[in-house]
Amino acid sequence: MSALAKIAKPLGQTPDELELQVAQAIFDLEQNAELKADLRGLQFTSAKEVDIGHGRKAVVIFVPVPLLKAFHKVQTRLVRELEKKFSDRHVLVIAQRRIMRKPTRRARVTQMRPRSRTLTSVHEKILEDLVYPTEIVGKRTKVRVDGSKLIKVFLDRKDHTALEYKLDTFSSTYKKITGKDVVFEFPVAAGQE
């Protein structure tokens, strides 16, 4: 079994250099006895490098939706090990979701579009995938005078120390994927004001 088996690409598409590097890194980790059982059946569809400003980059790994739960079981260890291999780059795992367009009058639709394929639902799920080990505890949408929107996302306070350095990465990656401005914050407890 080779590292290419870790990439689940449609027929006719060839993996690029970054995807081969990620596949090789995951394959090497699978050879490790401690992660072997957890990583055995896992594959990813693609990997992209996102510029997050200040000359830093992040690696976004897109995984099939059915395998997302299995990735979540090992995500903290996997991300930690991959960040060691890809120095100076944050690693994020997001499910590869499909957005179906709104049915028009001309289109012959035989069945309704599932809620999970709507643009809003897919963007919500991407947001949850980005911050995975922690949970989103609140969200506010701020509409400015010029009509632009800013989404404030409040993350669980208990993960404050572990995720503080990644907040800029989350914001810029979400902006690149969805085109929406978002700010990640940790809510201030009532006793700390």
PEZI-V844286 format. One line per field, one symbol per residue. ss: DSSP state (2 for helix, 1 for strand, 0 for the rest). phi: phi as a letter, one per 20 degrees, with the letter a starting at -180 (. if undefined). psi: psi as a letter, one per 20 degrees, with the letter a starting at -180 (. if undefined). Layout:
BEGIN
ss = ???
phi = ???
psi = ???
END
This chain:
BEGIN
ss = 0022221000000000222222222222222000022220000101111111100111111111222222222222222222222000111111110000000000000000002220222222222222000001111111100000111111102222222222222222222222000111110002220
phi = .dfffedddfgnedfeffffffffffffffffffdgffegeecceaccddednlmdccdddedfgfeffffffdfffffffffffefmcedcdcfedddefffefffedebfffgfdfgffffffffffgehgededabcdddeffnfdcddddefffegffdgfefffgfffffffdndfbcebdfefffef
psi = prhhiipnqqpipqqagghhggghghghhhhphhighhigjprqhrpqpppjrkjqqqopppqqghighhhhhjgggggghhhggnqjpqpqpqqnqpppqpprhhpophqqpqhijqgggghghgghhgjghrqpiqpppporhjiqqppppprphhjghhigiihhggghghghghjppqpprpqpqhii.
END
